[in-house]
C-alpha cells in the first residue's frame, strides 16, 4: 500500500477523494507494519490528508498476533471439528505463521 500511494500520488494535488455527488462507494484496504512507518512518512501524510479533507471516512485497525487458542477456534470453525481435534494442527499453524500472524493463518 505504501508503494502504491507513493508511486501514484506524488503530490496532494493528484489525490482524488469522492465528493458529495458520488453515490457509489470506494473501499480501499491496505496493510502496513506500524513499527516500520513513521508519522512523517509519505504514507501517513497521505492518510492524514484524506482524514482532514473530510470527504472520506478513514478507519484504521490494529491487528495483533493470534494466540494458539484463537487459531484453534478458527480451524475448528472452518473444518467443522471440535477443538480437541484441531489443537495439534493449530499449534503447527501458529508456529509456522510467526506466532499467529493473522495474514498468514
N, C-alpha and C positions, 0 to 999 in steps of 0.2 A: 504494500500500500504506500509506504513512504516513497519508494522508487516511482510509483505511478504519479503521485502528487508532484514530486519534484520534477519528473520528466515532462508532464503535461500541463503543469501550472507554473510557469516561470515567473509570473507576476500576479498580484492580486487582481489586476485588470482582466485577466483571462478566466477568472473564476466565474462560472455561471451557476447561479442559485435560482431554483424555481421561484417565480414571482407569484403574486396573488391570483393572477388569471389562470394559472396552471391548475387543472382539475385532476390530473393524474399524478401519482407519486413516483419518486425515485428512491430506491433503497440502496445505499452504499454501505458495504460491510468491509471492514479492514482489520487487520491484526498487526500488532507490533509489540515488542517486548519493552515494557515501561522502563526497565533498567538500562536500556540501550538508546532511549530517546530523551533528549534534554528539552526543557521548556523553550529553549531558544532555537531548537532545530526547525527547519522548514516545515516539517510535518505538523508540529504543534502550533506553529504560527498560522498555518492554513486552517487547522481545526478551530483555533480561537477566532480567526477571521469569519468563518462560517457561523460560529455561535453568535458573535457580536452583530452580524448582519441582520439577524432576526428573521431571515427569510427561510430558514431551515431549522428543524429540530435536530440537535446532536445529542446522542446518548452514548456515553462511554461506559463499558462494563469491564470490570476487572475479573479475570478468570484465574483461579488458583489451581493448584495441583489437586487431583482427585486422590482420596485415600483408598486403601485396598478395599475397604467396605463399600465405598462408592462404586468402584469398578465391579465388585461382586454384585451389587444391586443392578447395575446396568446390564451386565452379562446375563443375570438371572431373568430380567425382564425381556431382553432381546431373544434369548434362547428358550424362554418359557420353561425354565427349570428352577427347582428350589435352590436356595442359597448353598446348601450343603454340597450340591453337585457342581457348583461353579467356583467355589472358593480357591481350589488349586489353580484353575485356569486364570482366575482373577489375579492371583499372586504373580503368575508368569507375565500376564499382560501389564500389570502395574510396574513390574521391574523392567520390562523391555521398553516401556514408553517413557523412561526417565522419571520415575516416581509418579506415574499417573498423569502425564501431560494430557489434558483433555482434547487437544488437537490431534492426538495420535491414538487414543484409546478407541 
